[in-house]
Every structure is written in C-alpha cells, then in structure tokens.
C-alpha cells in the first residue's frame, strides 16, 4: 500500500464505486475505486479498502492494469515500492485540489 491518505471528498461521479477482489486466501475484499493513473505508458488502478484495518487507516492499494485481450483486463500487484510511490505521487498531484493527503 502507498502513503497514508485522508479521504476528504471523492469525485461525485466515482464516489461509491465498489470493486470486489479476491485475496491470496480466496476471501472477497471490497475496495472503493478512486482513479486510474497513467504512468510511463502503463495504467494503474488506485483503490481504498472499504473496511480498513486499524493500522492501515487511510492507505490505498495500487494495482497495475494488464490487458488480456481487447475486452478483458486483469490486475497485478506491484512489488517495487519506488514504482508504487511514483504512481501515488501522480495520483496525489492529480487530486490535490479535491482530496487532503496526510504528510
């Protein structure tokens, strides 16, 4: 997950969009869609857990969007923390006027 973020007010057209993903143990986990960010020719999905753990409050999940074919996509976790931080910086810059971010 990326840096801490405090959600102030999400864009109205996206607020409430829920995506359900499956974790490593096969459990369904709900995330709120925040945005898709372009970075160095790739697209990344920015999500916030709907039910946050106490120690993860305000953190986001960033996944790489990978096209399978013209109609289907899959999401890949990102191991490279520098890449996660760079994508999160793009997200923060894009939404700096609508969201408040913790330092």
Buried (B, 14 or more C-beta within 10 A) or exposed (E): BBBEBEBEEBEEEEEEEEBEBEEEEEEEBEBBBBBEBEBEEEBBBBBBBEEEEEEEEBBBBBBBBEEEEEEEEEBEEBEEEEBBEBBBBBBBEBBEEEBEBEE
